[in-house]
Amino acid sequence: MSDSLLSVGKIVNTHGIRGELRVLLQTDFPEVRFAPKNRLLIIHPETGERFEVTVQTARPYKQMYIVKFAEFSHINEVEPFKGRELKVPKTESVELPENEYYFHEIIGCQVVSDEGEDLGQIVEILRPGANDVWVTKLTSGKQLLLPVIDDVVLDVNVKEKIIKVHVMEGLL
């Protein structure tokens, strides 16, 4: 899969007979991504096959969005898209406020303690509830779970891919 694309949703099912799809959101900006006339890519997860579509209508529905693409008007036309991903080019990223970052900017960053010790690299981001948790693969091969709170994360430099942290007692 190309690293130059961002996931914005996953097609989980059809909705009705007029070509609408149920989309599980993978974006914090559904009103931007699913705005009428916005272009998206439908990507097959195994083959990487791409199909460009234009949003005709979209509306919230439970914990999902119901999206209709201009190119389709019947359930039989959209049925094959179940399980496929919706993506946009990274160049269309929404500008984030200061001290907020995309997952792809954080994953791969080197983690350094406030004492200058190289701890390892962030490999995954968990979202268990109150705050995110950055999974760091230590140089020893073990994992360190870093809660994303002000007491732990001191500085994030996504340009240099370095994150400075304070390792609280009991984290290691």
CORKA-V784820 format. One record per backbone hydrogen bond with DSSP energy under -1.0 kcal/mol. CO is the residue of the C=O (numbers start at 1). NH is the residue of the N-H. E is the energy in kcal/mol with one decimal. If there is no record, write none. Layout:
BEGIN
co:CO nh:NH e:E
co:CO nh:NH e:E
END
This chain:
BEGIN
co:4 nh:90 e:-2.7
co:6 nh:88 e:-2.1
co:8 nh:26 e:-2.1
co:9 nh:86 e:-3.2
co:10 nh:24 e:-3.0
co:11 nh:83 e:-3.0
co:13 nh:22 e:-3.3
co:17 nh:75 e:-1.7
co:20 nh:15 e:-2.2
co:21 nh:67 e:-2.7
co:22 nh:12 e:-2.6
co:22 nh:13 e:-1.2
co:23 nh:65 e:-2.0
co:24 nh:10 e:-2.0
co:29 nh:33 e:-2.6
co:30 nh:34 e:-2.5
co:32 nh:35 e:-1.1
co:35 nh:38 e:-2.0
co:38 nh:55 e:-2.8
co:40 nh:53 e:-2.7
co:41 nh:87 e:-2.5
co:42 nh:51 e:-1.5
co:43 nh:85 e:-2.3
co:44 nh:48 e:-1.7
co:49 nh:44 e:-2.4
co:51 nh:42 e:-2.9
co:53 nh:40 e:-2.4
co:54 nh:70 e:-2.7
co:55 nh:37 e:-3.4
co:57 nh:68 e:-2.7
co:59 nh:66 e:-3.1
co:61 nh:64 e:-2.7
co:64 nh:61 e:-2.7
co:65 nh:23 e:-3.1
co:66 nh:59 e:-1.8
co:67 nh:21 e:-2.7
co:68 nh:56 e:-3.2
co:68 nh:57 e:-1.6
co:69 nh:72 e:-1.6
co:74 nh:77 e:-1.2
co:75 nh:79 e:-1.8
co:78 nh:81 e:-2.0
co:79 nh:82 e:-1.5
co:81 nh:84 e:-2.2
co:84 nh:11 e:-2.9
co:85 nh:43 e:-2.9
co:86 nh:8 e:-3.1
co:86 nh:9 e:-1.4
co:87 nh:41 e:-2.5
co:88 nh:6 e:-3.3
co:89 nh:92 e:-2.2
co:90 nh:93 e:-1.9
co:97 nh:100 e:-1.3
co:102 nh:105 e:-1.1
co:102 nh:106 e:-1.1
co:103 nh:107 e:-2.8
co:106 nh:109 e:-2.2
co:109 nh:122 e:-2.3
co:110 nh:163 e:-2.9
co:111 nh:119 e:-2.7
co:111 nh:120 e:-1.3
co:112 nh:165 e:-2.6
co:113 nh:116 e:-2.2
co:117 nh:113 e:-2.8
co:119 nh:139 e:-1.6
co:120 nh:111 e:-3.2
co:121 nh:137 e:-3.1
co:122 nh:108 e:-2.6
co:124 nh:135 e:-2.8
co:126 nh:133 e:-2.5
co:132 nh:148 e:-2.8
co:133 nh:126 e:-3.2
co:134 nh:146 e:-2.7
co:135 nh:123 e:-3.0
co:135 nh:124 e:-1.2
co:136 nh:144 e:-2.8
co:137 nh:121 e:-1.8
co:138 nh:141 e:-2.0
co:142 nh:138 e:-3.0
co:144 nh:136 e:-3.1
co:146 nh:134 e:-2.9
co:147 nh:149 e:-1.8
co:149 nh:152 e:-1.4
co:149 nh:153 e:-2.6
co:152 nh:166 e:-2.9
co:155 nh:164 e:-2.7
co:157 nh:162 e:-2.1
co:161 nh:110 e:-3.0
co:162 nh:157 e:-2.5
co:163 nh:112 e:-3.0
co:164 nh:154 e:-2.3
co:164 nh:155 e:-1.9
co:165 nh:114 e:-1.6
co:166 nh:168 e:-1.0
co:168 nh:171 e:-2.1
END
